[in-house]
């Protein structure tokens, strides 16, 4: 739940920055401190997203493996039936 809130806030700030930027005529210059803050926020969000995606992959690994093995077995079985004329 908390990570969804983080994602939502992150997306909101990105979209808001694009929206505000498109309204101005002149492109503002970012200060070095702003760049450091942006890099830090991106790095932190990237870590959170990576952990979340890794946990999703781990949770779904066996199900995805079973599905892939079933598909391969189905293909092999149909190839054998085709060779045998069934």
N, C-alpha and C positions, 0 to 999 in steps of 0.2 A: 504494500500500500504506500509506504513512504517513498519507495523508488519511483512509483508512478507520479507522485507529487513532484519529485525532483525532475523527472522527465518533462512533466507538464510545464513547470516553471522555466526550465531550460528552453523548451520550444517557444514559450511565450516571449521570453526575452530576445530570442533570435528573431522571431517574426516581428516583434515590436521595433527592434533596431532597424530591420529592413523597411518597415512602414514609415518610421520617422525619417529615415535617410532619404526615402524617395520623395518626401515633401520639400526638402530643402534644395535650394539652387546650388549651393556651394558644398563641396564635400569637406566635412570637418577633418582636421588632422588629429590623429591619436597621439597622445603623449606616451612616452616609454612606460610610465606607471600603468596606463590603461592597457597597453599591450601585455604587460606582465600579468595583470589581473585577468585578462581574457585567456591567456595561455594557462593560467592556474585553474580557472573554471573549466576549461575544456579538458584539461588533464584529469581533474577530479571526476567529471561526468563520464569521461571515457573509461575510467577505472570501474565506476559503478555499473555502467552498461556492460562491460566485459564480464564482470562477475555474474550479472543477471543472465546474460546469454549463455555463459558456461553452465550455470545451474539448470537452465532450460534444456540444453543439449544433454547434460548428464541425466536428467529426469526422463527424457524421451529416447535415450539411446537404445534401450532394449526393444522398444516398440518399433522404432525405425529399422533396426537390424532385422527383426522378425519379418517386417513387411518386405524388406529387400530380399531376404532369403526366400520368402514365399514366391515373390515375383520371379526370381531366378529359377526356382524349382518348377514353376508353371511353364516357363519358356522351355526348359529342358524336356519336360514331359510332353509338351506339344511337338517338339522336334522329334522325339522318339516315336510318337504316334504317327507323325507324318512319314518317317522313314519306314515304319512297319506297315503303312497303308491303312491305318484306322481312321 
